[in-house]
């Protein structure tokens, strides 16, 4: 009897130990595979990235051309007054979101606004046929196209299109200044890394700071509104590490009570733009190989209250284009 009992206990103990071992081997493998999969950056090949600078380039013409060449589009535009852009949209299947303060300019169109939201719907992007996006600082208005300094960037990426589509659906569903984290934070496009974030969902400030902190030799910037002390602190700390910091501020914003211009002036090589219009860029260029652009001004409101988008493009080729614009602004339109 005792022998049978001991044999039974041995069999049960063996079964439990084997079962635990089996579960560990299988579930740990699944978990490991899931973790590995989550770290994979999706890769794709596509057309060369296009970059244009208004008013030297006709940004509105580029936008109209994209609309004409597409079947459908979703656009989140802070302000839209240009008749040629509106007319082009009306010829296509489109949906449009604008900021509540500019609703009067799109009456009669297929649009929604952020009525009731405390922040701005400050995006300037469109998605075309679920495969191409346009972003940057450009609002389709006469002044923005012909007087103010702006940039647009066009990328034919299905992964970025998926990101921007998801963001647009949130806006179209009246989910302003809230939403899910972006799906594809990082993609490999033509062998180069592109990061994509939306505020406030993804905390754009933290990603901007992380990129700036990794600067090794130089940081250049062109900014409209710059009031975020945490970003100013990073630039001052990089100067102490012998990183060159040069930047141009918009004149209408630089002398405000909260501008970082006064804090940086004297330590960084900063100037105030003096053109006929606004310096409307929101651009940082790091080590001549990384560009940060989009609708995001480095301010607290942009990060926590507004709807914004941010692109971080790791490409010496694209950086060179933005450096040319930096030199143009630095040398031609400053006091």
C-alpha positions as CSV (number, residue, x, y, z in Angstrom):
1,X,0.0,0.0,0.0
2,X,2.8,2.4,1.0
3,X,4.7,1.5,-2.2
4,X,1.6,2.3,-4.3
5,X,1.1,5.6,-2.5
6,X,4.7,6.6,-3.0
7,X,4.5,5.7,-6.6
8,X,1.3,7.8,-7.1
9,X,2.9,10.8,-5.4
10,X,6.0,10.5,-7.6
11,X,3.8,10.4,-10.7
12,X,1.8,13.4,-9.6
13,X,4.9,15.4,-8.6
14,X,6.5,14.5,-12.0
15,X,3.3,15.6,-13.8
16,X,3.2,18.9,-12.0
17,X,6.9,19.7,-12.6
18,X,6.7,18.7,-16.2
19,X,3.5,20.8,-16.7
20,X,5.1,23.8,-15.2
21,X,8.2,23.3,-17.3
22,X,6.1,23.0,-20.4
23,X,4.1,26.1,-19.7
24,X,7.3,28.1,-19.0
25,X,9.0,27.0,-22.2
26,X,5.9,27.8,-24.3
27,X,4.7,31.0,-22.7
28,X,8.2,32.5,-22.2
29,X,8.8,31.8,-25.9
30,X,5.6,33.5,-26.9
31,X,6.4,36.5,-24.7
32,X,9.9,36.7,-26.0
33,X,8.6,36.6,-29.6
34,X,6.1,39.3,-28.8
35,X,8.7,41.5,-27.3
36,X,11.0,41.0,-30.2
37,X,8.2,41.7,-32.6
38,X,7.3,44.9,-30.8
39,X,10.9,46.2,-31.3
40,X,10.8,45.6,-35.1
41,X,10.7,48.9,-37.1
42,X,8.6,48.5,-40.2
43,X,10.5,49.2,-43.4
44,X,9.4,50.4,-46.8
45,X,10.7,51.9,-50.0
46,X,9.1,54.8,-51.6
47,X,9.5,58.0,-53.6
48,X,12.1,60.5,-52.5
49,X,10.9,62.8,-49.8
50,X,10.0,66.2,-51.2
51,X,10.6,69.5,-49.2
52,X,9.5,73.0,-50.2
53,X,9.9,76.4,-48.6
54,X,7.4,79.2,-48.9
55,X,7.4,81.9,-50.2
56,X,10.3,81.0,-52.4
57,X,8.4,77.8,-53.5
58,X,4.7,78.0,-54.2
59,X,3.5,75.7,-51.4
60,X,-0.2,76.1,-52.4
61,X,0.6,74.9,-55.9
62,X,2.3,71.8,-54.5
63,X,-0.8,71.1,-52.3
64,X,-3.2,71.6,-55.2
65,X,-1.1,69.2,-57.3
66,X,-1.3,66.5,-54.7
67,X,-5.1,67.0,-54.4
68,X,-5.5,66.8,-58.2
69,X,-3.5,63.6,-58.4
70,X,-5.5,61.8,-55.7
71,X,-8.9,60.1,-55.5
72,X,-9.6,60.8,-51.8
73,X,-8.0,62.9,-49.0
74,X,-8.4,63.8,-45.3
75,X,-7.1,67.2,-44.3
76,X,-6.6,68.7,-40.8
77,X,-5.7,72.3,-41.5
78,X,-5.6,75.0,-38.8
79,X,-6.7,77.6,-41.3
80,X,-7.8,77.4,-45.0
81,X,-8.7,80.5,-47.1
82,X,-7.1,79.9,-50.5
83,X,-9.8,79.5,-53.1
84,X,-7.7,77.3,-55.4
85,X,-7.1,74.8,-52.6
86,X,-10.8,74.7,-51.6
87,X,-11.9,74.4,-55.2
88,X,-9.5,71.5,-55.8
89,X,-10.9,69.7,-52.7
90,X,-14.4,70.1,-53.9
91,X,-13.6,68.2,-57.0
92,X,-12.6,65.1,-54.9
93,X,-13.9,63.0,-52.1
94,X,-12.5,64.8,-49.0
95,X,-13.1,65.4,-45.3
96,X,-11.8,68.5,-43.6
97,X,-11.1,69.5,-40.0
98,X,-10.3,73.2,-39.2
99,X,-9.8,75.2,-36.1
100,X,-13.0,76.7,-34.7
101,X,-11.7,80.2,-35.1
102,X,-11.5,79.8,-38.9
103,X,-14.8,78.0,-39.5
104,X,-16.2,81.0,-41.4
105,X,-13.8,80.4,-44.3
106,X,-15.0,76.9,-45.0
107,X,-18.8,77.2,-44.8
108,X,-20.5,75.0,-47.3
109,X,-17.6,72.4,-47.3
110,X,-17.5,69.0,-45.8
111,X,-15.9,70.0,-42.5
112,X,-15.8,69.7,-38.7
113,X,-14.2,72.0,-36.1
114,X,-12.9,71.7,-32.6
115,X,-15.8,73.8,-31.2
116,X,-15.8,73.5,-27.4
117,X,-12.1,72.5,-27.1
118,X,-9.8,74.6,-24.9
119,X,-6.8,74.3,-27.2
120,X,-6.1,74.8,-30.9
121,X,-6.6,72.3,-33.7
122,X,-3.2,73.4,-34.9
123,X,-2.3,70.6,-37.4
124,X,-1.4,71.3,-41.0
125,X,-1.6,67.9,-42.7
126,X,-3.4,65.9,-45.4
127,X,-3.4,62.2,-46.2
128,X,-3.9,61.2,-49.9
129,X,-5.2,57.8,-50.9
130,X,-4.0,56.3,-47.7
131,X,-0.4,56.3,-49.0
132,X,1.0,59.9,-49.0
133,X,1.1,62.6,-46.4
134,X,1.9,66.3,-46.4
135,X,2.9,68.1,-43.2
136,X,4.9,71.1,-42.0
137,X,4.2,74.6,-40.9
138,X,2.1,75.8,-43.8
139,X,-1.5,77.0,-43.5
140,X,-3.1,77.3,-46.9
141,X,-3.7,81.1,-46.8
142,X,-2.5,83.9,-49.1
143,X,-0.2,85.4,-46.5
144,X,1.3,82.0,-45.5
145,X,2.0,81.2,-49.2
146,X,3.4,84.5,-50.3
147,X,4.9,86.4,-47.3
148,X,5.5,84.2,-44.3
149,X,8.4,81.7,-44.0
150,X,7.1,78.2,-44.0
151,X,8.0,74.6,-45.0
152,X,6.1,71.6,-46.3
153,X,7.3,68.0,-46.5
154,X,5.7,65.3,-48.6
155,X,6.3,61.6,-47.9
156,X,4.8,58.6,-49.7
157,X,4.7,56.2,-46.8
158,X,1.9,53.8,-46.1
159,X,3.0,53.6,-42.4
160,X,2.9,57.3,-41.9
161,X,-0.3,57.5,-43.8
162,X,-1.8,55.0,-41.4
163,X,-0.6,57.1,-38.4
164,X,-2.1,60.3,-39.9
165,X,-5.3,58.6,-40.9
166,X,-5.8,57.3,-37.3
167,X,-5.2,60.8,-36.0
168,X,-7.6,62.3,-38.5
169,X,-10.3,59.8,-37.5
170,X,-9.9,60.9,-33.9
171,X,-10.3,64.6,-34.9
172,X,-13.3,63.7,-37.2
173,X,-14.8,61.9,-34.2
174,X,-14.4,65.1,-32.1
175,X,-11.7,63.6,-29.9
176,X,-9.6,66.7,-29.6
177,X,-6.5,66.9,-27.4
178,X,-6.9,63.2,-26.6
179,X,-6.5,59.9,-28.3
180,X,-4.4,56.7,-28.6
181,X,-0.6,56.7,-28.9
182,X,0.6,56.6,-32.4
183,X,0.9,53.1,-33.9
184,X,4.2,53.4,-35.8
185,X,6.4,55.7,-33.8
186,X,9.4,54.7,-35.9
187,X,9.7,53.6,-39.4
188,X,12.5,52.8,-41.8
189,X,11.9,54.7,-45.0
190,X,14.3,54.2,-47.9
191,X,16.9,53.0,-45.3
192,X,16.5,56.0,-43.0
193,X,14.7,56.4,-39.7
194,X,11.6,58.6,-39.4
195,X,9.9,59.2,-36.1
196,X,6.3,60.4,-35.9
197,X,4.3,61.7,-32.9
198,X,1.1,63.5,-32.1
199,X,0.4,65.9,-29.2
200,X,-0.8,65.7,-26.6
201,X,-1.2,61.9,-27.1
202,X,2.6,61.1,-27.4
203,X,4.2,63.9,-25.4
204,X,6.0,65.7,-28.3
205,X,8.2,67.7,-25.9
206,X,9.8,64.6,-24.4
207,X,10.8,63.3,-27.9
208,X,12.1,66.7,-29.0
209,X,14.2,66.9,-25.8
210,X,15.5,63.3,-26.3
211,X,16.7,64.2,-29.8
212,X,18.3,67.5,-28.7
213,X,20.1,65.8,-25.8
214,X,21.8,63.5,-28.2
215,X,23.3,66.3,-30.3
216,X,27.1,66.1,-30.6
217,X,28.2,69.1,-32.5
218,X,25.5,71.6,-33.5
219,X,21.8,72.5,-33.2
220,X,20.2,75.1,-35.4
221,X,16.6,76.2,-35.2
222,X,13.9,78.4,-36.8
223,X,10.9,79.0,-34.6
224,X,7.7,81.0,-34.4
225,X,6.8,80.5,-30.8
226,X,9.3,79.1,-28.3
227,X,8.4,79.4,-24.6
228,X,9.1,75.9,-23.1
229,X,11.7,76.3,-20.4
230,X,12.6,72.6,-20.4
231,X,13.7,72.8,-24.0
232,X,15.5,76.0,-23.4
233,X,17.3,74.3,-20.5
234,X,18.5,71.5,-22.9
235,X,19.9,74.0,-25.3
236,X,21.8,75.9,-22.5
237,X,23.2,72.6,-21.2
238,X,24.3,71.6,-24.7
239,X,26.2,74.8,-25.0
240,X,28.1,73.9,-21.8
241,X,29.0,70.6,-23.6
242,X,30.5,72.7,-26.4
243,X,27.7,72.1,-28.8
244,X,27.1,75.0,-31.1
245,X,23.5,76.4,-30.8
246,X,22.2,79.0,-33.4
247,X,18.7,80.0,-33.9
248,X,16.3,82.6,-35.4
249,X,13.1,83.7,-33.6
250,X,10.0,85.3,-35.1
251,X,10.0,89.0,-34.3
252,X,6.3,89.0,-33.2
253,X,7.0,86.4,-30.5
254,X,10.6,86.9,-29.5
255,X,10.1,89.7,-27.0
256,X,7.1,88.3,-25.3
257,X,7.3,87.8,-21.5
258,X,7.6,84.0,-21.9
259,X,9.9,83.7,-24.9
260,X,13.1,81.8,-24.6
261,X,14.9,84.4,-26.6
262,X,16.0,86.4,-23.6
263,X,17.3,83.3,-21.8
264,X,19.3,82.1,-24.7
265,X,20.6,85.4,-26.0
266,X,24.2,85.8,-24.9
267,X,24.8,82.1,-24.5
268,X,23.5,80.8,-27.8
269,X,23.9,82.6,-31.1
270,X,20.3,83.8,-31.6
271,X,18.7,86.4,-33.7
272,X,15.4,88.0,-34.4
273,X,13.9,87.6,-37.9
274,X,12.9,90.9,-39.6
275,X,11.1,89.9,-42.8
276,X,7.8,91.4,-44.0
277,X,5.9,88.4,-42.7
278,X,6.2,85.8,-39.9
279,X,8.9,83.3,-39.4
280,X,6.4,80.5,-39.1
281,X,8.8,77.5,-39.1
282,X,8.9,75.0,-36.2
283,X,12.2,73.4,-37.2
284,X,15.3,72.1,-35.4
285,X,18.3,70.7,-37.3
286,X,20.7,68.5,-35.3
287,X,24.3,67.6,-36.3
288,X,23.5,68.2,-40.0
289,X,21.7,64.9,-40.2
290,X,18.4,65.1,-38.2
291,X,15.4,67.4,-38.9
292,X,12.5,68.0,-36.6
293,X,9.5,69.6,-38.3
294,X,5.7,69.7,-38.2
295,X,3.1,71.9,-36.6
296,X,4.5,71.7,-33.1
297,X,5.9,75.0,-31.6
298,X,8.0,74.3,-28.5
299,X,5.5,75.6,-26.0
300,X,3.6,74.1,-23.1
301,X,0.2,74.6,-24.8
302,X,1.3,72.9,-28.0
303,X,2.3,69.8,-26.0
304,X,-0.6,69.6,-23.6
305,X,-3.7,71.4,-25.0
306,X,-3.4,71.6,-28.8
307,X,-3.7,69.0,-31.5
308,X,-0.3,68.9,-33.2
309,X,2.0,66.6,-35.2
310,X,5.8,66.1,-35.1
311,X,8.2,64.4,-37.5
312,X,11.8,63.6,-36.7
313,X,13.6,62.7,-39.9
314,X,17.1,61.1,-39.6
315,X,18.5,62.0,-43.1
316,X,21.5,64.0,-44.0
317,X,19.9,64.7,-47.4
318,X,16.8,66.2,-45.9
319,X,18.9,68.0,-43.3
320,X,20.9,69.7,-46.0
321,X,17.7,71.1,-47.5
322,X,16.6,72.6,-44.2
323,X,20.1,73.9,-43.6
324,X,19.8,75.9,-46.9
325,X,16.6,77.4,-45.6
326,X,18.3,78.2,-42.3
327,X,21.1,80.0,-44.0
328,X,18.6,81.9,-46.2
329,X,16.7,83.1,-43.2
330,X,19.8,83.7,-41.1
331,X,21.5,85.8,-43.8
332,X,18.6,87.6,-45.5
333,X,15.8,88.3,-43.1
334,X,17.2,89.2,-39.7
335,X,18.2,92.3,-37.7
